[in-house]
Amino acid sequence: MIHKAKGMTSSMELKELMAIYPHSTISKTPVEDAAYLSLPINNQWFIIAASKLSESEIKLLNTMLPQSKDLSDLSKHVWYQYLYQQKPFPITDTTYRVIQLKLKKESPNAMEWLTHLSELFNHIEDFFFVDSLNAVLIEKKSTIVYQKADIEGMILTLESDLLISAKAFVGSFNEANQNFIAYFTEEQRIFSAYSRIKENVFSFQDVAIDYLTKDKIEESQIMQTLKENLNIDDELKKIIKTLWLKQGNITSTSKELYIHRNTLQYRLEKFHERTGFSLKDMSDLTLCYLLIH
């Protein structure tokens, strides 16, 4: 079996690893038992009994799927136990937000990077890596609340210093009550679903329309028929998206797209003539924006 494992890399897909080791299981949390090997991969844990492995295989797996020094000590993080193991947490009226982070590639300096990032905030309650790529910051609400642009600046600054780049999902502040876990779980799903978007730092507001309407649009015969009839090409999609992001402002949109204002006006008028939809009307513009997503 060991000769198969030699082809592994740290980015190995879970299904490949499971095929090589059919006696293994996948868990959201590591097993706190020395008889089992628990290794992080793709925001989950690969679990296998050590008795099923040779010493060489154990060494190889630990090399290919290394745990950061913080990963081996997750049991000391109350917030890890609360968010990932659903263990009790004192309910308070204090509000927190979870900032999820995903490194674009593994790095031996990952823990140093996360530590420096945490120090740039006003009040970080806890921080840790869940696996070799995914980490979280737990921020307690204070008088200073950094916005997405601020957080992106922090990440870019550290990228130039430590050569580590990452994406971030900035959660919303909520009280640490019985609903917090459900809220965080949904934010996890959103970050996973939209991790490939262009923005390196984003929040629910940035993807809310697509997230909340995607299934309904696909189920709607009216929307599907409109999509076919309007036949919106790639150039017009770019105009619609930019115009919507600029809240219908023609001048700002023309500057963003590097086209003359009169040229943009002409294209909007031609679209109106062809379809009956006026992209100068926010209701029509919003509908067309939904159609292209």
PyMOL commands that set and color helices and strands:
alter all, ss='L'
color gray80, all
select helices_A, chain A and resi 2-5+14-20+50-52+55-64+71-76+78-85+110-119+148-162+180-193+204-219+221-230+234-245+250-257+261-275+282-291
alter helices_A, ss='H'
color red, helices_A
select strands_A, chain A and resi 25-27+36-41+44-49+95-103+124-129+134-140+166-170+174-175+201-203
alter strands_A, ss='S'
color yellow, strands_A
deselect
rebuild
show_as cartoon
